[in-house]
Amino acid sequence: TIDAWSDNGDGVPTADEIDYTHITLFDYRSISFTYPIQFSTSNLELWPTFSYSSLYEESAYSAGFSISKRLSYKNTQLVFFIHDAISSKWWSTNRKEMYIPFLELIVNSTHNNMTILLDGILSSSELNGRLGIDFNIHKNLSLRGGYESSGVFSFGTGIKINFIELDIAVVPSNIEHPFKPTQQFTIKLLGLRS
């Protein structure tokens, strides 16, 4: 992958700096921890994020935070996010990556056993949209489907067991974005309710 990346020197990885034809093998692993800190008076949340990544023999630590504002009306929620408000990654090769903040607007509406999600992301003057449906077939089991404005469909499931939720998502591989994960597993620790 070293021969495939022609960094322009700004430390910000972008797709136009990578020649995917020079990549023969790619092994990237990452684990991250995010926990929202809610300010009760304003529905404002701070999302600190810490992660560890490995790419072959190299490794990296990253830290940053995002900010969100949540509004609710009846069965509909509106969430405005500023992702990567401040965020950086430090590699064992002494390379430092800085991430450019981007905006996200999420509209989430629940009716009976179904939740519909509309998601818009503005990043580097490019607007992308997503549509998702979550159907609860049991109080602890959901089936999910989604569509991205780039023409990609996805599907998955969510399982809740006590205070843990396991989410599994599958996205067909895309030759234009070979680093995009095709399978994603997420474990959430759910808060206790009184």
URJOPE-V881037 format. One record per pair of residues at least 6 apart in sequence whose C-alpha atoms are under 7 Angstrom apart, sorted by the first residue. I is the first residue (numbers start at 1). J is the second residue. Records with the same first field share a line. If there is no record, write none. Layout:
I: J ; J
This chain:
1: 22 ; 23
3: 22
4: 18 ; 19 ; 20 ; 22 ; 23
5: 17 ; 18 ; 19
6: 17 ; 18
7: 17
11: 96 ; 97 ; 98
12: 97 ; 98 ; 99
27: 55 ; 56
28: 54 ; 55
29: 53 ; 54 ; 55
30: 52 ; 53 ; 54
31: 51 ; 52 ; 53
32: 49 ; 50 ; 51 ; 52
33: 49 ; 50 ; 51
34: 47 ; 48 ; 49 ; 50
35: 47 ; 48
36: 45 ; 46 ; 47 ; 48
37: 45 ; 46 ; 47
38: 44 ; 45 ; 46
39: 45
43: 69 ; 70
44: 68 ; 69 ; 70
45: 67 ; 68 ; 69
46: 65 ; 66 ; 67 ; 68
47: 65 ; 66 ; 67
48: 64 ; 65 ; 66
49: 63 ; 64 ; 65
50: 62 ; 63 ; 64
51: 61 ; 62 ; 63
52: 60 ; 61 ; 62
53: 59 ; 60 ; 61
54: 60
58: 92 ; 93
59: 91 ; 92
60: 89 ; 90 ; 91 ; 92
61: 89 ; 90 ; 91
62: 88 ; 89 ; 90
63: 87 ; 88 ; 89
64: 84 ; 86 ; 87 ; 88
65: 84 ; 85 ; 86 ; 87
66: 82 ; 83 ; 84 ; 85
67: 81 ; 82 ; 83
68: 79 ; 80 ; 81 ; 82
69: 79 ; 80 ; 81
70: 78 ; 79 ; 80
71: 77 ; 78 ; 79
72: 78
75: 109 ; 110
76: 108 ; 109 ; 110
77: 107 ; 108 ; 109
78: 106 ; 107 ; 108
79: 105 ; 106 ; 107
80: 104 ; 105 ; 106
81: 103 ; 104 ; 105
82: 101 ; 102 ; 103 ; 104
83: 101 ; 102 ; 103
84: 99 ; 100 ; 101 ; 102
85: 101
87: 98 ; 99
88: 97 ; 98 ; 99
89: 96 ; 97 ; 98
90: 96 ; 97
102: 122 ; 123
103: 121 ; 122 ; 123
104: 120 ; 121 ; 122
105: 119 ; 120 ; 121
106: 118 ; 119 ; 120
107: 117 ; 118 ; 119
108: 115 ; 116 ; 117 ; 118
109: 115 ; 116 ; 117
110: 116
113: 135 ; 136
114: 134 ; 135 ; 136
115: 133 ; 134 ; 135
116: 132 ; 133 ; 134
117: 131 ; 132 ; 133
118: 130 ; 131 ; 132
119: 129 ; 130 ; 131
120: 127 ; 128 ; 129 ; 130
121: 127 ; 128 ; 129
122: 128
128: 149
129: 148 ; 149
130: 147 ; 148 ; 149
131: 146 ; 147 ; 148
132: 145 ; 146 ; 147
133: 144 ; 145 ; 146
134: 142 ; 143 ; 144 ; 145
135: 142 ; 143 ; 144
136: 142 ; 143
140: 159 ; 160 ; 161
141: 158 ; 159 ; 160
142: 157 ; 158 ; 159
143: 156 ; 157 ; 158
144: 155 ; 156 ; 157
145: 154 ; 155 ; 156
146: 153 ; 154 ; 155
147: 153 ; 154
153: 171
154: 170 ; 171
155: 169 ; 170 ; 171
156: 168 ; 169 ; 170
157: 167 ; 168 ; 169
158: 165 ; 166 ; 167 ; 168
159: 165 ; 166 ; 167
160: 166
163: 189 ; 190 ; 191
164: 187 ; 188 ; 189 ; 190
165: 187 ; 188 ; 189 ; 190
166: 186 ; 187 ; 188
167: 185 ; 186 ; 187
168: 184 ; 185 ; 186
169: 183 ; 184 ; 185
170: 182 ; 183 ; 184
171: 182 ; 183
172: 182
173: 182
